[in-house]
Amino acid sequence: MAWYWHRVVPLIRRSGHEAILIDLPGDDRHAGLAVYADIIVDAIAKRSEIVLVAQWQADEAPSCA
């Protein structure tokens, strides 16, 4: 539900940072933390100096990535 961040993204961008919104497959019962971590790592790619922000149940996925 990356759309949830629509109010925060403009503030992040105005501060000179890149905002990458990631939708995790929360509706897929078979997608576990490993799948979530892969999605996050793929989205981060070769970027450095990353600040990762998560909400609610997604809070476990960043710690695995």
N, C-alpha and C positions, 0 to 999 in steps of 0.2 A: 504494500500500500504506500508506494513512494509519494503518491499525490498528497498524502498527509502532511508533507513537508513544504507544501506550496507557499506558505507564509514565511517560512524561514529562509528558503533559497535566495530570494532577492537580497536579504540582509547579508547572507554569506558572500554573495557575488559582489555586492557593493563594497564589502570589506577587502576585495581583491583576491578572493579565494575561489577555487573551482568547487562546484557542488555536483556530486554524482548521485543520482537517485537510483536506488536498487530495489526492485521488487523480488522478494524471496517467495518461493512456492509454498506458502503457508497452507494452501488448500490441498497439497499433495501429501497424503499420509505416509508415503514411502520416502519422501525426501527428508533426510535427517540432517544433523549438523554438518556432516561431511559435504553434502550437496550445497548447503548454505555457504559454508566456508569457500568452496570452489567458486561459487558465483561472486562472492565478495572479492576474492583474490583476482579473478578474471577482470572485474570492474576496476580494481586498483591498478592493474597492469604494472607498468614500470614507474609509476609515480612514487615520489618520496615525500617525506615530511607530511604524513597523512594524519588527519584528525577524523576518527570514525565515530559517528553518532548513530545510536540505535534507539529503538523504543520497544516497550513491552516485551513480547516473546522473542523478538529479534535480538535481545540483549545477549543471548548465549552464542549466537553465530559469530559476532566480531571477535570474541575471545578465542574461538577456534581458528579463525583465519589468521 
